[in-house]
Amino acid sequence: MPPITLFRHAIAALSAAAILNVTPLAAASSPPDTAAPRYDAAGRMLPPTDYRTWIFLSSGIDMSYSQSPAMASGHVFNNVFVPQAAYAAFTTTGTWPDKTILLLENRGGAGNISINKRGLVQTGTLMGMEAHVKDTARFKGGWGFFDFDGDKPATLIPASAACYACHQAHGAVDTTFVQFYPTILPIATQHATLSPAYLADQRH
């Protein structure tokens, strides 16, 4: 075989080897999307298992939407997480794409832990998880609420529950409380996606 032909065969072999070596690595760098809502055969939502790898939006402490006295059962932190893809879409459009999950993790708060002598820190006590899910093909109005009991599937909270009306009346963006997420509220403002209901609240 002439030398030039041998050279071409060698180049072809190296190119094939490179493709074989690179393709599995590229596939491995794109894991399957586990952040979309998943349901069992009965229509109950399965709790997301990897939500702590999602984007952290914000945290409130001892929040309440009424003037009722605070409960005496201790302090509660409310941590909110959203999948990376939904967050990226929001930064581009100022609103949430379909299949978005806003995961609320309720965790205990306490003082005088370790060297902390003032203020509160989050504890290892998980007090519950809730989800606000955008699934326009499944829910009337586009969004549904779920309240999880540990790792058990959660039944959809009925549309007659107060949480739906409250989010409709006061949610800053697409019935969600973006007003409590300071890193993305300016994005919604820039894209002019703030709801008329929220803007009316701001004028009072």
GUFIVO-613836 format. One record per residue (C-alpha): residue in one letter; x, y, z. Coordinates in steps of 0.25 Angstrom, whole numbers, plus 5000, padded with zeros to 4 digits. Each point is the difference from the previous one (the first is absolute). Layout:
% residues N
AXYZ;...
//
This chain:
% residues 204
M500050005000;P500650144996;P500450085012;I499050114997;T498949905001;L500549955013;F500050145006;R498650024996;H499649875006;A500750045013;I499350135000;A498649934998;A500349915011;L500450115010;S498750084996;A499249885003;A500649975013;A499850155004;I498649994997;L499849875008;N500750065012;V499350145000;T498649954997;P499849935013;L500650115008;A499150104994;A498849915003;A500549995014;S500050155002;S498650014997;P499249915010;P498549984998;D499150115005;T499549965014;A499450135003;A498749994992;P498849965008;R499749855001;Y498749945004;D499649865004;A498849924993;A499150065010;G500450144996;R500750035013;M501350084999;L501349935003;P500950095009;P501350054993;T501249935006;D501150094995;Y499450145002;R501250045008;T500850004988;W499050104994;I500150165000;F499750065014;L499150114999;S499850065014;S499749975014;G499050065010;I499849975014;D498750005008;M499350054988;S498550025001;Y499050064991;S499050045011;Q500150085013;S499749895009;P501049985011;A501249924998;M499949855003;A500849955013;S500549884993;G501450064997;H500650074988;V499949954986;F500950044988;N499349994986;N501049974989;V499650004986;F500749934988;V499749994985;P500749914989;Q501150064993;A499350004986;A498850075006;Y500950115006;A500850024987;A498750024992;F499550105011;T501250084998;T499850014985;T498550025000;G499650055014;T499049895002;W500049855003;P499949894989;D499149885000;K500449895009;T500650105011;I500149955014;L500150105011;L500449915012;L499850065014;E500849935011;N499650035014;R501149985010;G500150035015;G500850125005;A500750015014;G501050095007;N501149975009;I500649894991;S501549975000;I500750145001;N498750084996;K499650095011;R499050094993;G499049984989;L499549874994;V500649904991;Q499349884993;T500049875006;G500049864995;T498549985003;L499250004987;M498650045003;G499449984987;M500050024985;E499050074990;A500050024985;H499450104991;V500049934986;K499750064987;D499449894991;T499150064990;A499549874994;R499649955014;F499550115009;K498950104998;G500650135000;G501449954997;W500549985014;G499849905011;F500449995015;F500549875007;D500449985015;F500949885002;D500149915012;G501449955000;D500349924988;K498649964997;P499350054987;A499150125002;T498650024996;L499650134992;I499550105010;P498550044995;A499950124992;S499050055010;A501150025011;A500450145004;C501449994995;Y499550004985;A499250135002;C501150075008;H501149974989;Q499050054990;A499750135008;H501450035004;G501149924992;A501050104993;V500249914988;D499149894994;T499349985014;T501449985007;F500550085011;V501250054992;Q500050135009;F500749915011;Y501149964991;P500950124999;T501049954990;I498949984989;L499050115003;P500850104993;I500049914988;A498549995000;T500050165001;Q500950014988;H499149914992;A498750065004;T499449875005;L499650055013;S498549975002;P498950115001;A499649945014;Y501450015005;L500250154995;A498750035006;D500549955014;Q501250094998;R499250124999;H499349985013;
//
